[in-house]
């Protein structure tokens, strides 16, 4: 069975609130978090510092334009489509 991450068309959006002292610290923390989750290609698409920290949304790219898309690969022998 194919892994769900292989079916992602382009990217995953990760959104959370992080406790931090500044917008820049929040940006660094979110990029670090995405990398710890295994994503190397990350953009911050929204960040708002307010109160004790930031609300931040990152786009973690699985495939950029022109990549070899996992979801275009045919199923492996014996793999059952769900």
C-alpha positions in Angstrom: 0.0 0.0 0.0 1.3 3.5 -0.9 2.3 5.7 1.9 0.2 8.9 2.3 3.2 11.2 2.0 3.8 9.7 -1.5 0.4 10.9 -2.5 0.9 14.5 -1.5 0.7 16.6 -4.6 3.0 19.4 -3.6 3.3 20.4 0.1 2.0 20.2 3.6 1.0 23.2 5.6 1.9 23.1 9.2 0.3 25.6 11.6 0.8 26.1 15.3 1.4 28.7 18.0 4.9 28.8 19.5 5.9 30.5 22.7 8.8 32.8 21.9 10.2 36.3 22.4 10.0 37.6 18.9 8.8 37.0 15.4 12.3 36.2 14.2 12.7 33.5 16.9 9.3 32.1 16.0 10.3 31.9 12.4 13.6 30.0 13.3 11.7 27.7 15.6 9.1 26.8 13.0 11.7 26.0 10.3 13.7 23.9 12.8 10.5 22.0 13.8 9.7 21.3 10.1 13.3 20.0 9.5 13.1 17.8 12.6 9.9 16.3 11.1 12.0 15.5 8.0 11.2 18.3 5.7 14.2 20.2 4.2 12.4 22.6 1.9 10.3 24.9 4.0 8.7 28.4 3.5 7.0 30.5 6.2 3.7 31.7 4.6 2.2 33.4 7.6 3.5 34.7 10.9 2.0 36.9 13.6 3.6 37.8 16.8 1.1 38.5 19.6 1.2 38.1 23.4 3.4 35.2 24.4 4.5 34.1 21.0 3.6 33.6 17.4 1.0 32.0 15.3 2.9 30.6 12.3 2.1 28.6 9.2 4.9 26.9 7.3 4.6 25.2 3.9 6.8 22.0 3.9 7.4 21.0 0.3 7.3 17.4 -0.6 7.5 18.3 -4.3 8.3 21.6 -6.0 7.4 22.2 -9.7 9.3 19.9 -11.9 10.0 17.3 -9.2 9.6 13.6 -9.7 6.1 13.3 -8.3 5.5 10.2 -6.1 1.8 10.1 -6.9 2.6 9.6 -10.7 4.4 6.4 -10.1 2.5 3.2 -10.9 1.6 1.0 -8.0 4.3 -1.6 -7.1 3.7 -5.3 -8.0 1.3 -6.7 -5.5 0.3 -3.3 -4.1 -3.4 -2.9 -3.6 -5.1 0.5 -4.2 -7.2 1.6 -1.3 
